Amino acid sequence: MFLAVIINFAVSLLLMFSVCSMLLYTILNVSFQIQFVLIVVHSFSVFFIEDCEYPKMVAALVGLQGVFMLVLFYDFYQKAYMRKKE
């Protein structure tokens, strides 16, 4: 009896985890994309503020790194999850 309760509980957790994991996975993917876009916008905002003394070269490098990460993550996402497996 005790073993059956534990098995039922474990199966319930697994089912709940599989549904929640897909939702969580989607949320995390979108949040990573938003994160990279915010890094790029924040880095390049230095060029539009007139009295900002932050080094423009550092801002450009950080912004370009954010662009590269966004492109690489999008490429990975397309290859791993959007295209049908052959």
Secondary structure, 3 states (H helix, E strand, C coil): CHHHHHHHHHHHHHHHHHHHHHHHHHHHHHHHHHHHHHHHHHHHHHHHCCCCCCCHHHHHHHHHHHHHHHHHHHHHHHHHHHCCCC
